[in-house]
Amino acid sequence: MLLKCNLDFLKTIEQDPIRPMELLGDPKRRFEMPFEVYALVEKQGFGTATNAVACIAHAWFVPETEDDLHEIAQAGSGSGCALAGAAEGGNIIVPYSLWSNKKGCGTIMINALLHKFKDAGKIITMSPKTEMAQKFHESNGAVLIQSNEESNNFEYPCNSGD
């Protein structure tokens, strides 16, 4: 089940193998608009297991660097700006960190996000420049749209998560 996370998942961010915990200054910032954290959870006995996690940003431009994420955060913390420019076209969903704790759950996670945000203008990643990340995104239907000094941006087709 895809779950939008609250601060109860703060310790989960400490496990992020993609981006440093202090990426946006305070790790709590990842849970405040224009950022969100989602987890793919599974009931196990009387508890739950977190099988995959995705940190996303609602952006009005395609971020290439962690500094760009800081710019999104600064705009998002401005007064009256709930989605960091969403009212002015901030319709790009940017998964900037995605990891799984169970084989195959990364794919399930990206498909769940594609379904959840199927009406978004665009879904474009800010991915690490690794062969593993490239194979993952391309095998899940994304296309490399640009290669930057610090990251690769893969675009997923909208409405592909149906």
N, C-alpha and C positions, 0 to 999 in steps of 0.2 A: 504494500500500500504506500502511495506517495503521500508524504506528510510535510506540510509547511512547518518549519521548525521555529521554536521560540528560544528564549535564553536557556531553557533546560538542556539544550544541545550545545551549550558553550564549550564544554569539555571535548565534544566531538571535533570542534575546529582545531584543537590542539593536535589532532591526528592528521591534519591536512598535509599530504605529501607534495602538493603542487605549489601552494602559496604560503608564505610565512604567516604565522598566527597574527602577528602585529601588522599585517599588510595595510590596514586602513587606520592604523593608530591603535585604537581600542578594539579588541576582538568583538565586542558587542555591536560594533558598527555594521557588521555583516548581516545583522538581523533587523536593521532599520532601513526603511526606504531611502534611497532607491535600490537597496540590496535586499536579497532574500536568501534563505538557506532551505533546501529541501532534502529530505531523507527518504530512502526506500527502506521501510521497516517491515519486519516479519514477526508475527507472534510466535514465541517459543515457550511452551509451558505457561508459566505465570508471568513471564516477562516478554521483552521484545529484543530483537537483534537489528542493528543498523547495518544493512547490506550495502548501501551506497549513499553517497552524499554529493550534492551539487550546490555550489555557491553561484548565484547569478546577480547580474546588475541590469537595471532598466536604464538604457542609455539612449542618447540622441546622436551618438557617433560611435564608430567602431574603435574600441580601445586597442592599442598596440602594446602598451607598456603598463607596468604597475603604477607609474605616475599618472597615466590616463585614468586609472581607477580612482586615484586620489582626487582628480579633477571632478569626476562624477560625484564623489562623496561630498566635496565642498559645495557643489551646486545643489546637491540634495539636502544639505543642512541649512540652506538659506530659508529665510522666512517665507512661508506660503508656497514652497516648492516641494510638494509631496513626492513627485516622481522625477526629479532632476531633469526637467525639460519635457516630460511626457506630454504636457499640454501643448508644447510647441514641436511635437514630432518625435518625442523620445520613445519610439516604438520598437527599439531593437532590444531583444532579450540576449544577454551576453553571459553564457556559462563561462566563468573564468577559472573555476576549479571544480573538478569532478573526479571522484575516486570511489573505488568499490572495495568492499571487504570480503566479497564472495564472488567466485568466478561466474561470469555472465551477467552480473547485476549492474555493471556499468551500462551495458546495452539496454537493459530494462529501464534504467534510470533515464537515459537520454530519450528513449521512446515515450516514457511517461511525461517528461518535460515537453516534448514535441506535441503531445496530445493536449496538455494543460495550456500551452501557449500557442495553439494552432491558429488563433486569430491575430497573433502578433504580426507586426509589419515584417520583421526579420528575426531570425535566430542565428546569431553569428558568435562563434566561440573566440576566446582569447586563450589559445592553447600553448603549452610549452613546445619548444622546437625539438621534439623527440620523435624517433621513428615509431615508438609505441603509440604516441598520441595521434600521429598521422594515420597509422593503420586503423586505429580505433574509429576515428571520425569518418574516414573514407569507407570503411566496412559498414558503417551505419548510415550511409547515404549522403554525407556531407561532401562539399567540394571546397578545395583550397582556393580562397579568393585573393589572399595576399600573404606574403611571407615578409615578416618584419625583422628587425635586428633582434628583438627580445621574444617574439611570439609568432605564431601562425594563426590566421583567422580562417576558420572553416564555416561555410554557410550551409545550414540545413534547409531543405525545401519546406516552406510553410505548408501546413495541412498534411504533413507526412506522418504524423503521429496518430492518425485515425485507425 
